[in-house]
Amino acid sequence: MATVRTAQAIPVAKKYVERDLGRLSDRPSSLLTLEQFKWLVRDGMKADLINGVMIVATPASYTHERLFNFLMRLVGDYVEERDMGIVLGSRSLVEVGTRSGYEPDLCFVAQDRLDIINETSITGPPDLVVEIISPSTRRHDAYAKKEGYARLGVPEYWLIDPDNRVVAFYHLTESGYVEGPVEDGVYHSLAVPGLWLRLDWLWDHPRVVNCLRELGVL
C-alpha cells in the first residue's frame, strides 16, 4: 500500500498533499525535483518520485515480503555464483528523470555496467527490474513506473501480483515493452543469462537451495 505525501517545508517551494495525480498537471511549481526528493527521503523510508509526486510506501504485507525475500535470495545467489554483477534490494534509487526516481523491489546490474551505481542512486538503466505490486500500488507499477522504466531503457521488467497469482515478464523493444513467453510454466530471462524461473516457485514457497540446485549453481 502507499500514500501520496509531499514536504511540508522545503527550501525552494511550498508543497502540498495530493491524492489525485491527474490534477497535478496544472501545478508545475508544486512538483518535486529528483534532488528535492533525495533530500526528503530518510533512512528507513521507502518511496518513489513519480512525475514530481512523492509516493511513500506503508509497511509491506507478509505475502509481499516473503516473495521479495525468495526472489532476492534466488536471483542474488544465482548472480553471485556466476559472477554476473549485483542484485540490489528495495532501497536502491533508480534515477528516471529530473522529476522521477523509483525504488524497485529488486534490480540487477550486469558486471560490465557497475559504473552506473554510486553511493546514493543508480544513474542508468538496470538490466532487470522487478516490482511486486499490491492493490494500492498497481496503478503506479503497471502504468506510470512501467512507462518510466521503458523510457529509461530498462531491458527487462517483471511485474508480479502475488494476491492474484499473476506475473508479466516484459522485454523492451523499439515500440515499448512486450510480454516475453512463458512455456510450460517456465520463464527464461534474457537480462540474466541462463536464469529461468518456474512460475510455481513464486506461489509455492519452495526452499531456495532446492531451486538453485535445479538451476545448476549448487
N, C-alpha and C positions, 0 to 999 in steps of 0.2 A: 504494500500500500504506500501511498505517497500523498503529501500535501504540498501546495504551492506556497512558498514563502519568499519574501524579499527583505532586504535590510531595512531596519528602522532608522539607521543613521550610517551614511557612507560619506566620505569627504567630498564627493563630486555631485551628488544629486539626491533628492528625496525619492524614496521608493515606497511601494505600497503592496498589499496582499491582493492578489487577483487569481480567481479560480477559473475564469473563462479565458483560456489562452487566446481565443479568436478575437477578443476585444482589445488586445494589446497593440494591434497593428497601427492604431491612430495615436499611440502614446510613445513614440520612439524615445523621448527623453527619459522615460521611466524604466527602460530596459537596461539590464546589466551588461557590462562588457566581461570578457573572459578574465581579465586582470582583476576586476572588482569581485567576480565570483571566487577567484582564488583567495582573495583577501578575506572573504566572508566565511569560507568553509574552514571548520576547525577539526582537530583530531577527533575521531570517533563519529563524525557526521558524514553520512553517505548522501550525495546529492548530484544532480545533473543540472547543467545550464542548457536550456532548450530555447533557442531564438530569443535570448535575453531574459528568460524567466527561470528563476531558480526553483527546482523541484527537489524538496527534501524528503528522503525516504523515511518511513516509520519502520520499527523493528520488523525484520523478515519473519515469515512463518516457519514452523518446523519443517514443513514439506520443502520449502524453498531452500533452507539451509542444508537439509540432508542431501538434496540433489546437487547443490553447489559444492558441498564437501566431496561428494563422489566424483564429480567432473574435474575438480581441482586436483584431486589425487590421481585420477586416471590419466588425464591429459598431461598434467605436470610431470608425473613419473615417467610417462612414455617419452616425452620430450627430453627429459633429463637423461634417461638411459641411452637415448640415441644421440645425445649432444647436439640437439637441433636448434636450441635457442632458449627462450624463457617463457614461462606461463605466469601471468600476474593476476591477482585477485581483484575484488570489487572496490578497492580504494585507489585504483590507478586511474588517473585522469587522462583521457584521450582528447587532445585539442582538435576541435572540429572546425572552428571558425572564430571570428572576433567576438561573437556573441553566443557561441555554443561550445560546450565541453561535456563529455559524458564519462561516467564511471561504470563501465560494463561489469557484469558479474565475473567475467573471465576473458582474458585475451592472450594471444600467443604472438610473439615477435621472433622471427627467424634469426639464427645466429649471425648472418651477414648483414642484418639490419638493426642490430642492437644500439647503433648510434642515435636512433630516434628517441631513445629513452634517456631522460635526465632525472634529477632528484625530485622534481615536482610534477612532471607530466610526461606524456608520450606525444611527441610533436609531429608524428607522421602516422600513416595508416597501419595498424597492426595487421598481421597476416590472417588472423582469425579473431572474431569477436563472438562471445556467447552472452545472450541475455535470457534470464529466467523470469518470465512475466508472472504477474499477479493480476487480479481483476482491475485494480486501480492503476496499474502501470501499462496495461495492454495498449491503450491509445498511443502512449509515448513510444513504447518499444516497437510496435508494429507499424507505426507510421512516421512520426517525426524523427525518431532516432534511426530507424531503418533508412530513411531518406538521407540523413546526415552521414551515416556510415558509407552509403553509396557515393555520395558527393566527395567524401574524403578519399575514397578509393580502397576501402577495406575489401579484400578479395572474397572473403567467406564470412557469412553471418549465420549463426544458429539462433533461432527463436524458439524457446521451449516453454510450453504451457503445461506445467505439471498437474494442475487441477483438472484439466480436460484431457490429459494424456495426448497432447498434440505437439508435434515438433515440425518445424520447417527449416531446411538447410538451403541457404541462398548462396549462389555464386554470382559474382559481378561480371556483367557483360557490357558492351558498348551502350546498350539501351537500358541498363539498370540491373537490378537483381532478378534472377530467375531461380526457381527451385531446382535443386540437384536431385538426382534419382535415388530412391531407396529401393533396393532389390532384396526380396525375401527377408524383409525386416532388418536389413543391414545397410548402413550408410558408410561410404568411403570418402574420407576427407581429401580435398585437393590441396588445402593450405598446409596440412601436416602430413607429409608423405608417409604412406604405409599405415596410417591410423584409420581404423574402421570401428564402427560402433553398432552394437545390437540395440535396436530401439527398446527392447525389453529391459535392458540394463537400466534405463532411465526410470523405470517404474517399479522394478522388482527388487532393487537394492541388493545386488549381489556383492560378494566380497571383492574389493578392488584387486587384491592379489590374484584372484582367480581370473579376472578379466585381463590382467596384464600377462598372465601365462598364456591365455588364448591369443593375445596379440604378439606373443613371441619375444617379449622383452625380459622375461624372468626364466 
